[in-house]
């Protein structure tokens, strides 16, 4: 199990010009702008769970990114309380 970033569409202000998460993500082509919805979108299989996007978004007071656990099958775990240990993406 590991964590990935998920964008909360209702909170994302990319349509107003914010692209901080896209600019600061160290993984190439991991966070992209969804031009149809005008929100940031995380490409889950590229996300390494470093949480830098969450830190940048929270510092801008948008709080539009959350970390969610992913199981061994690559699917998001939706159950409350499920989370991976800190740093598990790098084990």
Backbone torsions as a table, in degrees:
resi	resn	phi	psi	omega
1	UNK	NA	142.0	177.5
2	UNK	-148.0	169.0	-179.0
3	UNK	-104.1	147.8	172.4
4	UNK	-134.1	158.6	177.9
5	UNK	-83.2	142.2	177.0
6	UNK	-129.8	134.2	179.1
7	UNK	-88.0	132.8	172.9
8	UNK	-91.1	102.9	-172.3
9	UNK	-53.6	-40.0	-177.4
10	UNK	-65.1	-24.4	-178.2
11	UNK	-98.1	-17.5	-176.4
12	UNK	-69.8	130.2	-179.2
13	UNK	-111.3	31.0	177.8
14	UNK	-59.4	-31.6	179.8
15	UNK	-65.2	-19.4	177.6
16	UNK	-94.3	3.5	176.4
17	UNK	110.3	-8.8	179.4
18	UNK	-72.1	126.5	175.8
19	UNK	-137.9	27.6	-174.4
20	UNK	-58.4	-45.1	-178.4
21	UNK	-62.8	-38.1	179.5
22	UNK	-66.2	-44.1	-177.4
23	UNK	-69.0	-36.8	-173.5
24	UNK	-92.7	-11.4	179.3
25	UNK	-63.8	124.9	-178.0
26	UNK	-77.0	-13.5	-178.9
27	UNK	-92.8	118.9	-178.3
28	UNK	-58.9	137.2	176.5
29	UNK	55.3	34.7	178.7
30	UNK	-92.8	-40.6	176.6
31	UNK	-117.4	123.3	-176.1
32	UNK	-122.9	161.0	174.0
33	UNK	-87.7	122.6	173.5
34	UNK	-83.0	101.7	-174.0
35	UNK	-67.2	-23.4	179.0
36	UNK	-72.4	-47.1	-179.4
37	UNK	-93.8	-12.7	-176.9
38	UNK	56.3	47.9	173.5
39	UNK	-135.6	159.5	174.2
40	UNK	-69.9	151.0	179.9
41	UNK	-140.4	126.9	-179.6
42	UNK	-88.9	130.0	173.9
43	UNK	-86.0	100.6	-167.1
44	UNK	-56.0	-40.2	-176.2
45	UNK	-72.6	-10.8	177.2
46	UNK	-96.9	-20.6	-175.2
47	UNK	-69.7	130.8	180.0
48	UNK	-99.9	-0.7	176.8
49	UNK	75.0	26.6	-177.1
50	UNK	-75.0	-19.1	177.2
51	UNK	71.4	8.5	178.5
52	UNK	-61.7	-38.2	178.4
53	UNK	-62.1	-38.6	179.4
54	UNK	-65.8	-43.9	179.9
55	UNK	-61.2	-46.1	-179.0
56	UNK	-65.4	-44.0	-179.3
57	UNK	-65.6	-42.9	178.7
58	UNK	-66.2	-37.2	178.5
59	UNK	-63.7	-31.0	177.7
60	UNK	-82.8	0.0	178.6
61	UNK	66.7	30.4	177.2
62	UNK	-97.2	-35.7	177.3
63	UNK	54.0	42.1	-175.7
64	UNK	-97.5	1.5	179.9
65	UNK	-122.5	141.2	177.7
66	UNK	-132.6	152.7	174.3
67	UNK	-96.4	131.5	179.3
68	UNK	-126.1	148.1	179.8
69	UNK	-79.9	144.2	176.4
70	UNK	-122.3	133.4	179.8
71	UNK	-80.1	177.6	179.9
72	UNK	-61.6	-21.3	179.3
73	UNK	-86.8	0.6	178.6
74	UNK	83.8	8.9	-179.8
75	UNK	-104.0	145.5	178.6
76	UNK	-63.0	138.5	175.2
77	UNK	-93.8	116.4	-174.0
78	UNK	-92.8	-8.6	-177.1
79	UNK	-69.0	137.1	178.5
80	UNK	-61.3	140.1	177.9
81	UNK	89.3	-10.0	178.0
82	UNK	-77.7	126.7	173.1
83	UNK	-160.2	154.7	177.2
84	UNK	-88.2	159.6	176.2
85	UNK	-68.6	150.9	178.6
86	UNK	-57.3	130.8	178.2
87	UNK	80.3	7.4	-176.2
88	UNK	-69.3	-19.0	179.2
89	UNK	-66.4	-21.0	-175.0
90	UNK	-103.9	9.0	-179.2
91	UNK	-81.3	NA	NA
